[in-house]
Amino acid sequence: MGVLSTLIEAFAALFGTIADKGKDALETSKDTLDDILEKTKWNFDHLNKPEQELNGSVKWDTLEGGFWKIESTEQNSEGTGPLKVFEPLNMPAAFQTDGLAITARYKDAPSMASVHGKPMAYLTFIKKV
């Protein structure tokens, strides 16, 4: 199996196994993340790090054709913008609404890169608030 097909399979497994926790919340199981690690044999050590949590909102950014990002409600120390901004690798379609207030848990994906210049992360839980 080629690298590209392995990557596609890994992301399909991640996207396809977010469990529906009701109309307003979705969650990715740890078993799903472990399965991806086993299938890909790649170094995803960051998935074993603790989850982080934030309250924030979903935003649509038009840069380079557009992408979904999550911005924290908490401001940076200068007060000039959000403390945390990231591009989720597995943003569920039900949450792709510009300005939607959410609470989320995520794991940073420092080995992943985005053409949009934002850090990337895996959502493990997201809920409308």
Solvent accessible surface area in square Angstrom, and as a share of the most:
residue,aa,sasa,rsa
1,M,173,0.77
2,G,45,0.44
3,V,114,0.65
4,L,124,0.62
5,S,52,0.34
6,T,21,0.12
7,L,58,0.29
8,I,106,0.54
9,E,66,0.29
10,A,6,0.04
11,F,38,0.16
12,A,58,0.45
13,A,20,0.16
14,L,1,0.01
15,F,104,0.43
16,G,65,0.62
17,T,65,0.38
18,I,35,0.18
19,A,46,0.36
20,D,109,0.56
21,K,113,0.48
22,G,41,0.39
23,K,174,0.74
24,D,57,0.30
25,A,11,0.08
26,L,26,0.13
27,E,52,0.23
28,T,9,0.05
29,S,50,0.32
30,K,131,0.55
31,D,112,0.58
32,T,15,0.09
33,L,8,0.04
34,D,56,0.29
35,D,62,0.32
36,I,10,0.05
37,L,37,0.18
38,E,109,0.49
39,K,95,0.40
40,T,6,0.04
41,K,144,0.61
42,W,86,0.30
43,N,110,0.56
44,F,16,0.06
45,D,89,0.46
46,H,10,0.04
47,L,7,0.04
48,N,104,0.53
49,K,118,0.50
50,P,115,0.73
51,E,73,0.33
52,Q,77,0.34
53,E,117,0.52
54,L,17,0.08
55,N,96,0.49
56,G,7,0.07
57,S,23,0.15
58,V,0,0.00
59,K,67,0.28
60,W,105,0.37
61,D,32,0.16
62,T,107,0.62
63,L,89,0.44
64,E,124,0.56
65,G,76,0.74
66,G,16,0.16
67,F,11,0.05
68,W,51,0.18
69,K,24,0.10
70,I,0,0.00
71,E,34,0.15
72,S,10,0.07
73,T,94,0.55
74,E,113,0.51
75,Q,93,0.41
76,N,39,0.20
77,S,111,0.71
78,E,127,0.57
79,G,52,0.50
80,T,114,0.66
81,G,15,0.14
82,P,38,0.24
83,L,100,0.50
84,K,45,0.19
85,V,30,0.17
86,F,0,0.00
87,E,22,0.10
88,P,11,0.07
89,L,23,0.11
90,N,2,0.01
91,M,22,0.10
92,P,16,0.10
93,A,83,0.65
94,A,60,0.47
95,F,1,0.00
96,Q,69,0.31
97,T,72,0.42
98,D,89,0.46
99,G,46,0.44
100,L,34,0.17
101,A,45,0.35
102,I,0,0.00
103,T,22,0.13
104,A,1,0.00
105,R,68,0.25
106,Y,6,0.02
107,K,25,0.11
108,D,46,0.24
109,A,2,0.02
110,P,97,0.61
111,S,76,0.49
112,M,50,0.22
113,A,95,0.73
114,S,24,0.15
115,V,128,0.74
116,H,27,0.12
117,G,68,0.65
118,K,61,0.26
119,P,76,0.48
120,M,22,0.10
121,A,0,0.00
122,Y,7,0.03
123,L,5,0.02
124,T,7,0.04
125,F,34,0.14
126,I,2,0.01
127,K,87,0.37
128,K,59,0.25
129,V,116,0.67
